[in-house]
């Protein structure tokens, strides 16, 4: 099994102290967390994309490029690239450039995005968002494979024998499809044979397990080999400590901040108490043994081989959050790596395409 940490770069007051970092301080913290993830031995670091408050993650390629310059091995994820909002040509240019700067370490998780403010900003309606997402994905994917394309697009100017530069380093790029509860993303991923990354955050396990089962059914319907399927899954929260009671108490202010955020949005909580959140959500809060057991229970339903944890302290004392990540890597990850297989393609190996493409181009020059 492989583990990544992700951030949506939330920019809001600390739920414990009430203090809010400056924008520059928050970005610096994100970069430090990316470097820390590599230092601690995580397999990937992801940056989300949002275009509305309280997030400042509107430009993942810029943030990930900076982290790429300070790291050597860790895979760099988008979580997610909101293709329904973006010009796919411009997105391709940004990410092909980033992949070169990162030495072929880029992994894309794509999705339509959500939020009324984002749709208003980019003039995307609920009625056309899925069509925009599918069209942008098709253009993006074709550019990565072909570079010169003709496409009679509806939501951007049509392309006629268009060349777009630079050529990518990885061939092909690995594209995951992020999904919360919608079958449209699942169907698209299954049709083209791409891996699925389940959000697995807001609800109990059942709707996500149902969607993943549907993905596996559609994967085989479209004629793909079941042995090549790959699923990733998120977690609603994270804190591990030697004693479960200490983990829960340390997480209490984080949960309070989560509830306050929901109340500001006028959203009824799915998990009304911290105990319910720990028990029924995907949050990994407890002792190492409890975390290992819960991941196994989710794996029985999902069959996932990649999992994300929260990169941000989010109300925890930063030193306690770092200690939690360290304990995860020393006492939790080894057991899960032993018991649960990796994705079927290796990880950051020549199979990903970066090394073979680089060698091939060198021989042609």
C-alpha positions in Angstrom: 0.0 0.0 0.0 1.1 3.6 -0.7 0.5 6.7 1.4 0.2 10.3 0.4 -0.5 13.5 2.4 -2.7 16.2 0.8 -3.7 19.8 1.5 -6.5 22.0 0.1 -4.6 25.0 1.5 -7.4 26.2 3.7 -6.8 29.7 5.0 -8.8 30.3 8.1 -8.2 31.0 11.8 -6.7 28.2 13.9 -9.7 26.6 15.7 -7.7 26.5 18.9 -6.0 29.9 19.1 -8.2 31.9 16.8 -5.1 33.3 15.0 -4.8 33.3 11.3 -1.5 33.1 9.4 -0.8 35.5 6.6 -1.1 34.2 3.1 2.6 34.1 2.7 3.0 32.2 5.9 0.4 29.7 4.9 2.0 29.0 1.5 5.4 28.6 3.3 3.8 26.1 5.7 2.4 24.1 2.7 5.9 23.9 1.1 7.4 22.8 4.4 4.7 20.1 4.7 5.6 18.8 1.2 9.3 18.6 2.1 8.4 16.9 5.4 6.3 14.3 3.6 9.4 13.2 1.6 11.6 13.4 4.7 9.3 11.0 6.6 9.0 8.6 3.7 5.5 9.2 2.4 5.0 8.2 -1.2 3.2 11.3 -2.4 2.1 14.9 -1.6 -1.0 16.4 -3.1 -2.3 20.0 -3.5 -6.0 20.5 -4.1 -7.6 23.1 -6.4 -10.3 25.5 -5.2 -11.3 28.9 -6.4 -13.4 30.1 -3.4 -13.0 31.0 0.3 -11.6 29.7 2.6 -9.1 28.1 0.2 -6.1 29.7 -1.5 -5.3 26.7 -3.6 -6.2 28.2 -6.9 -2.8 27.4 -8.6 -1.6 23.9 -7.8 1.0 23.8 -10.6 2.9 26.8 -9.1 2.8 25.3 -5.6 3.9 21.9 -6.7 6.7 23.3 -8.9 8.2 24.9 -5.8 7.9 21.7 -3.9 9.4 19.8 -6.8 12.5 22.0 -6.6 13.0 21.1 -2.9 12.4 17.3 -3.2 13.8 14.4 -5.2 11.6 11.3 -4.9 8.1 12.0 -3.7 5.3 11.8 -6.2 3.4 15.1 -6.7 -0.4 14.9 -6.9 -3.2 17.3 -7.8 -6.2 16.8 -5.6 -8.1 17.6 -7.8 -7.5 19.4 -11.0 -10.9 20.9 -11.8 -11.1 20.4 -15.5 -14.7 21.5 -15.8 -13.4 25.0 -14.9 -10.2 25.1 -16.9 -9.1 25.6 -20.5 -7.6 22.1 -21.2 -4.9 23.5 -23.4 -3.6 25.9 -20.8 -3.9 23.1 -18.1 -1.9 20.8 -20.4 0.9 23.4 -20.8 1.1 24.0 -17.1 1.2 20.3 -16.1 3.5 19.2 -18.9 6.0 21.9 -17.8 5.6 20.9 -14.2 6.2 17.2 -15.0 9.6 18.2 -16.6 10.6 20.3 -13.7 9.7 17.4 -11.3 11.6 14.8 -13.3 8.5 12.8 -14.2 7.0 12.7 -10.7 3.6 14.2 -11.5 0.3 12.4 -10.8 -3.0 14.0 -11.8 -6.3 13.5 -10.0 -8.9 15.2 -12.2 -12.5 16.1 -11.4 -15.3 18.5 -12.2 -14.8 20.5 -8.9 -17.7 21.9 -6.9 -19.0 25.0 -5.2 -21.3 27.7 -6.4 -18.7 30.5 -6.1 -16.3 28.6 -8.3 -19.0 27.9 -11.0 -20.0 31.6 -10.9 -16.4 32.7 -11.3 -15.9 30.6 -14.4 -19.4 30.9 -15.7 -20.0 27.1 -15.4 -23.6 26.0 -14.7 -24.7 22.9 -12.9 -26.3 21.8 -16.1 -23.2 21.9 -18.3 -20.4 21.1 -15.7 -20.3 17.4 -16.6 -20.1 18.0 -20.3 -17.4 20.6 -19.7 -15.5 18.1 -17.6 -15.7 15.3 -20.2 -14.7 17.7 -23.1 -11.8 19.2 -21.2 -10.6 15.7 -20.1 -10.7 14.4 -23.7 -8.7 17.4 -25.1 -6.2 17.2 -22.2 -5.7 13.4 -22.6 -5.4 13.7 -26.4 -2.8 16.4 -26.1 -0.7 14.4 -23.7 -0.7 11.5 -26.1 -0.7 13.2 -29.5 0.4 16.8 -29.0 -1.1 17.9 -32.4 -4.9 17.6 -32.4 -8.1 18.7 -34.1 -11.1 19.0 -31.9 -14.5 20.5 -32.5 -14.9 21.8 -29.0 -18.0 23.5 -27.6 -16.6 25.2 -24.4 -13.4 26.7 -25.8 -12.4 27.7 -29.4 -12.1 24.7 -31.7 -8.7 23.3 -32.4 -7.5 22.6 -35.9 -4.3 20.7 -36.3 -3.1 22.5 -33.2 0.4 22.0 -31.7 0.9 22.6 -28.0 4.2 22.8 -26.2 6.2 21.5 -24.4 6.0 17.8 -25.2 5.4 15.9 -21.9 8.1 14.0 -20.1 6.0 11.1 -18.9 4.3 9.1 -21.6 1.6 8.5 -20.6 0.8 10.6 -17.6 -1.1 8.7 -14.9 -4.5 10.3 -14.5 -6.7 9.4 -11.5 -10.4 10.4 -11.5 -11.6 11.9 -8.2 -15.1 11.0 -7.2 -17.3 11.8 -4.2 -20.7 10.5 -4.9 -21.3 11.0 -8.6 -21.3 8.1 -11.1 -20.3 10.3 -14.0 -16.6 10.4 -12.8 -16.7 6.7 -12.2 -18.1 5.9 -15.7 -15.5 8.1 -17.3 -12.6 6.5 -15.4 -13.9 3.0 -16.2 -14.5 3.7 -19.8 -10.9 5.0 -20.5 -9.2 2.6 -18.1 -8.0 5.1 -15.5 -7.7 4.6 -11.7 -10.3 6.0 -9.4 -9.6 8.1 -6.2 -12.6 8.1 -3.9 -13.0 11.2 -1.7 -14.3 9.0 1.2 -14.6 12.1 3.5 -18.1 13.4 4.0 -20.2 10.3 4.6 -20.0 6.9 6.2 -18.5 4.0 4.1 -21.6 2.8 2.4 -22.1 5.2 -0.5 -18.3 5.2 -1.3 -18.2 1.4 -1.3 -21.3 1.3 -3.6 -19.6 3.6 -6.0 -16.4 1.6 -6.1 -18.3 -1.6 -6.7 -20.0 0.2 -9.6 -16.6 1.3 -10.9 -15.3 -2.3 -10.9 -18.4 -3.5 -12.7 -18.1 -0.8 -15.4 -14.4 -1.5 -15.7 -15.1 -5.1 -16.7 -18.0 -4.0 -18.9 -15.6 -1.8 -20.9 -13.3 -4.8 -21.4 -10.4 -4.0 -19.0 -8.4 -6.6 -17.2 -9.7 -6.7 -13.5 -6.1 -7.3 -12.3 -5.0 -3.8 -13.5 -7.6 -1.9 -11.6 -6.5 0.6 -9.0 -8.4 2.5 -6.3 -7.3 5.3 -3.9 -9.3 6.6 -1.0 -9.2 9.6 1.3 -9.6 10.0 5.0 -11.8 12.4 6.9 -9.2 13.2 9.6 -6.0 11.9 11.1 -4.2 11.7 14.4 -2.5 8.7 15.8 -1.0 8.5 19.3 0.3 5.7 21.5 -2.9 5.7 23.5 -6.3 6.0 21.8 -7.6 8.3 24.5 -4.8 10.8 23.9 -5.4 10.7 20.1 -9.1 11.5 20.6 -8.5 14.3 23.1 -5.8 15.9 20.9 -8.2 15.9 18.0 -11.1 17.5 19.8 -10.3 21.1 18.8 -9.9 20.0 15.1 -13.3 18.4 15.2 -14.7 21.6 16.8 -13.3 23.6 14.0 -14.8 21.2 11.4 -18.3 21.5 13.1 -18.0 25.3 13.2 -17.1 25.4 9.5 -20.2 23.2 8.6 -22.4 25.5 10.7 -21.2 28.6 8.8 -22.1 26.9 5.6 -25.5 25.9 7.0 -24.8 22.2 6.5 -26.2 19.7 8.9 -23.4 17.5 10.3 -23.3 13.9 9.2 -21.4 13.0 12.3 -22.8 15.1 15.2 -20.3 14.1 17.8 -16.6 13.5 18.0 -17.2 9.9 19.1 -19.5 9.3 16.1 -16.9 10.9 13.8 -14.2 8.6 15.1 -16.4 5.5 14.9 -18.4 6.0 11.6 -16.3 8.3 9.4 -13.1 7.4 7.5 -11.1 9.4 10.0 -8.1 7.6 11.4 -7.9 8.7 15.0 -6.6 6.4 17.7 -3.8 4.1 18.5 -1.6 2.4 15.8 -3.5 -0.9 16.3 -6.8 0.9 15.9 -5.7 2.7 12.7 -4.4 -0.6 11.2 -7.7 -2.3 12.0 -9.8 0.4 10.5 -7.8 0.6 7.3 -8.2 -3.1 6.9 -12.0 -2.8 7.3 -12.1 -0.1 4.7 -9.9 -2.2 2.4 -12.3 -5.1 2.6 -14.9 -2.8 1.0 -12.8 -0.7 -1.3 -9.8 -2.9 -2.3 -7.8 0.4 -2.3 -4.0 0.4 -2.5 -3.4 4.2 -2.1 -4.6 6.3 0.8 -4.3 9.9 1.7 -3.8 11.6 5.1 -4.1 15.3 5.9 -0.9 17.2 5.5 -2.1 20.1 7.6 -2.2 20.2 11.4 -5.6 21.9 11.1 -5.8 22.8 14.8 -3.4 20.3 16.3 -0.2 21.6 17.8 2.3 21.4 14.9 4.8 19.3 16.9 2.0 16.9 17.8 0.9 16.6 14.2 4.5 15.9 13.1 4.8 13.3 15.9 1.6 11.7 14.6 3.0 11.5 11.1 6.2 10.0 12.4 4.3 7.4 14.5 2.2 6.5 11.4 5.3 5.9 9.4 7.0 3.8 12.1 4.1 1.8 13.6 1.3 1.8 11.1 2.6 2.1 7.5 4.9 -1.0 7.7 2.1 -3.3 8.7 -0.2 -1.9 6.0 2.5 -2.1 3.4 3.1 -5.7 4.3 -0.6 -6.7 4.3 -2.0 -4.7 1.4 -0.6 -4.8 -2.1 0.7 -1.8 -4.0 -1.1 -0.5 -7.1 -0.5 -2.9 -10.1 2.0 -0.7 -11.9 4.8 -0.1 -9.5 5.4 3.3 -8.1 7.7 5.9 -9.6 9.4 3.2 -11.6 10.3 3.1 -15.3 6.8 1.7 -15.9 5.5 5.2 -15.2 7.1 6.3 -18.4 9.4 9.1 -17.3 12.7 7.2 -17.5 11.9 5.4 -20.8 10.6 8.7 -22.4 13.7 10.6 -21.3 16.0 7.9 -22.7 14.1 7.7 -25.9 14.3 11.4 -26.6 17.9 11.5 -25.7 18.6 8.9 -28.4 16.7 10.9 -31.0 18.6 14.1 -30.3 
